């Protein structure tokens, strides 16, 4: 596998059978020889956005974290997450043949794969950093992709899927990892000029132009997702004519009306 990555900055890969959290492992064992990649077959204490628990049967997913020392400012750290999301979406689409897209802020979905044509989640991405003052010392981007599931748990069939279920065949996890890391290496190398990442994120977005429900702590509203700001925030025009800049919220894609 390392040979297939050539001289990529992300060819230093460790693959383990089981761990608590690949993000926490890398943040706790920072190696000056950055960057590096940790992959596991099973993650016992995986987390998603807003500290939600995340788990998958051993060997069913591609679970990995990448550690880098980014050159972007702390306010632009979301660009690294966006770069990984773009890379993973393109790689997942290539290996599965499925229309994989991005759901704001950090999920991958298969377009129209669910009941009534709804998008189904197939992956999530979570970035964590170590700061020195107001600057990022190191950034770890964790990615979990549902790859080979015998079936989705009954409680998830309306919201999630796995690549093999939409492709109708088993997916090579190593191939998916290599393709993702190759693409991420290219995007990460160009983050000093972020216009390309921002444009690709918009191009791959399943959220922009979509009717959405924005669920905040105390209220919710519906509207249309317009754009992603330079800060990575979602711009939404509600049904009463006001435009909101969404920083942290659950954004639900509403069921298409036929």
N, C-alpha and C positions, 0 to 999 in steps of 0.2 A: 504493500500500500504506500509506503514512504517513497518508493521508486516512482509511483504514479503521480506523486505530488512534486517530484523533481526538486527544484531549488526553492520551492515555496517556503515562506516564513512559517507555515503551519504544518510542516512535515514532522515536527517533533511530537509524536502521538503516543500516548499511553492508553491502552485499552484494558479495563479491569472488569471482572465479572459482577461485582457488587460494591456499592458504596452508599454513604448517606446522601451526599449532595456534591455533584461535580463542581458547582460554583464554590461551595464552602471549602472543598478540598484544595482548589487552586488558590483561593484567597488566603488560606492558612499555611500554605507551603510555597510562598512566593519565591521563584527561582530567578536570579538575575539574568539568566539566559532566556529572555522572553523573545517571541511569544511561544506558547505551548498549548497543547490540546489534550484534554482528558475525556475519554469515552467510557461509558459503562453499559453493561447489559441490564442492570437493574439499579434503580435509585430509590432508597428507602425513605428519604426525607426531602424529596423534590418539592419545590414550591413554585407557584405561579404568581401572577400579579396580586397585590394587596395581601400577600402572605398566605394565599390559599394553598392547601395541600394538593399535591399532584403525584399520581402513581400510575404504573402500568405493569402488566405481567412481565416477568423476566424474558428478555430476548425479543419482545414485541415491538420495541421502539428503538429509535436512534437517539441516544441521550448523550449529549456532549457539551463541554464548555471550552471556550477559547479565551486565553489570557493575552492581553496586549497592553502596551504602554502607548495610548493614543496621543496624537499630536494636536487634537482639537481641544478647545476650551471646555470647561465643565458644562457650560450652557449648551454646548453642541454634542454632548455625549450621546444624545438620542440618535445621532447620525450613525454611530457604530451599530446600534441595535437595528436601525433601518437597513444598514448594509447587510447584516446577517439575515434579516428577514427576506430581503430581495434575493440573496444568494440561495437560501433554503427553498424559497418558492420556485425559483427557476430550476433548481436541481430536482425538486420533488416533481415538478411538472414534466421534466425530461424523462425521469425514470419510470413514471407511472402513466404518462400520456393523459393525465387528468388536468383540468383547468384550475390550477392552484393559484390563489391570489392572497392579498394581504388584508386583514381586518384590523382597523386601528384599535390600539396602538401597536400590538406586538404578537398577533395571532396569524396563523396561516389557515385558510379555508379552501375547501373544494367547492367551486361555484355550482349551485343548483343540484347538489348531490342528495339533498334531503327531501322529505315529504313536501309536496307542493312547490318544489323548486327552491327551497331554502339552502343557504350555504351551510356547510358542515365543517366544524373545526377539525384540523388534522395536526396542528402543531402550535406550540407556544414558545416565546422567547423572553428571557428575563436577564437583565444586565445588573451587575452589582460592582461597586467601585471602592477603591481605597483612596482617600484624599490626603494630600499634604497641603495644609492651609486651604486655599480655595481652588487648588489645581488637582487634577486627577493624576495619581501616581500610577496605578494599574487599574484596568477595567477587565472584568470577566463577563463574557456573554454566554449564557446557558441556553441551549436549544433542546427541546423535546419533540420529536416527530413520531406520530403513530404510524408504524410501518407495516408490520405483519401481525394482525389480530385474527384469531379464528372467527370471532364475531365481536361486535361492540356490546358492552353491558347494556341491558334493557333500558336502564335509566338514562343512557347517553345516546340512544339511537336517533333521537330527534335533534341532537345538537352536535354530534361528533362522528368522525369516521376514521378509517385508516387507509393508507395508500393502496394496500393490497386489495381491499374491499372494493375500491372504485376501479382499480386496474384489472381485477379478475385473475390475478396471479401473484405469486410471491415476489417481493421486491428485495433486491440486493442492498443490504444496509451499508456495506463497505463502498459500493459504487455511489450511493447517495451521499455518504460522507465526503468522498474524494471530490465529487462535483461541487458540493457546497463549499468546501474549503478553498478549492481553486477559484471559484467566483468571488468568495469573500476576500481573498487575498488581493484580487484586482481592485475591488471597491475600496478596501481599507487603505490601499496605497494612495488613493486619490482623494482622501477626505479633506486635505487642505483646500481643495476646490470642490465644495460640497454640492454644487448645482446638479451634477450628474446623479448623485444619490437621491436628491430631492425629486428630480424628474422621474427617475426609475420607480421611486416609491409611489408617486402619484399614478404612474402608468400601470403598476401592478395592483393598485388598490381596488378592493371590492367594496369599500366603504364610500368613497367619493361618488356623489351623484345618487346615493342610496337613501331611501326613506329609513330613518333610524329613530330609536327611542333612547334618549340619554337619561340614565338612571343615576341620580345623585343621592347623597345620604338622606336628604330630607324631602326631595321632590323628584319628579321626572317630567320630561316634555318630549314631544315628537317634532320632527322636522326633516330637513334634507341636509346631508353632509356636503359641504361646498368645497373645502380645500384643507390642506395641512399647512400650518404656518411654518415659518423658518425656525421657530422654537419647537416644532414637532407637535403642536396642539391642533386639535380638530376644530374647524370652523363649521358651525351648524346654524342654518337659518330655521327658526322655529315657525310654527304654523300661524303665528300672530305677527310675523314680519320683523322680529328681532333676530340679530345675529349674535351667537355666543361663541366664545373661545373656550373650548373644553380642554381642561388640563388633566384631571383625574376623574374618571367616571366609567361605569359600565355602559357600553354602547351596543345596542341590540339592533341587528338588521331586521327590519320588519318584513313579514311575508309578502312576496310579490302579489299584486292584484291582477288576476287574469280576466 
